[in-house]
Amino acid sequence: MIRHKSNRSEDAAGEFQPLSRHNLVDERFPLLVKGESLATYSNEMKQLKPTERYKDIAFIEADTTQHYDVWLNGLRRFSDQMHDQGTRVILNKVQFAEKDALGHNFPPNFIRRHNRRLMRMYEAFHSELNCLSIEYHNPFIADPVHRWNRAPFHYVDEVNLEFMSKLDDVFKALC
C-alpha cells in the first residue's frame, strides 16, 4: 500500500489518502486449493513443497475459465475491501514484452495469449473498481540479464523508470 498526502482530503487538511498500486503480471501462476483456502503456486511457494506436505491439495491451472472465475470472485471481494477502507487503487497496466533488449523474441503465441488475458483482467478491474490507471504507449522491453532471469515480465530499467515517472504524475494529479 502506498500512502500519499493529498491536498484534496475531505476530512482535514493534511490527512493521508491511502493508495494501493497493482499490476496483474503474477496472475500467470496456477492456484493451490486446500479446503476453502487458495494460494498462488509461485516459484517461492514451490520451494515449500506443499504438494508433498498436503496430499489433498488441488490445482487450478492458470489461463483457464476456472482460474478466471476464481480470480474475478477475489477481485470483487478486493473491490469491496478497498471501498470500505476508502482506498484508491492504481492499476499499473503492464504487459509481457515481445522481445528483450538484445532483440531476441519471446514465443509470439505465448506473449499474445498472456497479454490478451492481462487485458481481459484489466478490463474487469476497471469495471469493478473506480481505479486510476498507469498506461504505457511504448513497447515493453525485457532485460536479458535480469538478476532473476530473462523473462517477458522482467523489464529493462527504462520501463521501471517510466513507471516511477507515471506514478509521480498520478500523485501530482491527486494533489
Secondary structure, 3 states (H helix, E strand, C coil): CEEEECCCCCCCCCCEEEEEEECCHHHHCCEEEECCEEEECCHHHHHCCHHHHCCCCEEECCCCHHHHHHHHHHHHHHHHHHHHHCCEEEEECCCCCCEECCCCECCHHHHHHHHHHHHHHHHHHHHHCCCEEECCCCCCEECCCCCCCCCCCCECHHHHHHHHHHHHHHHHHHC
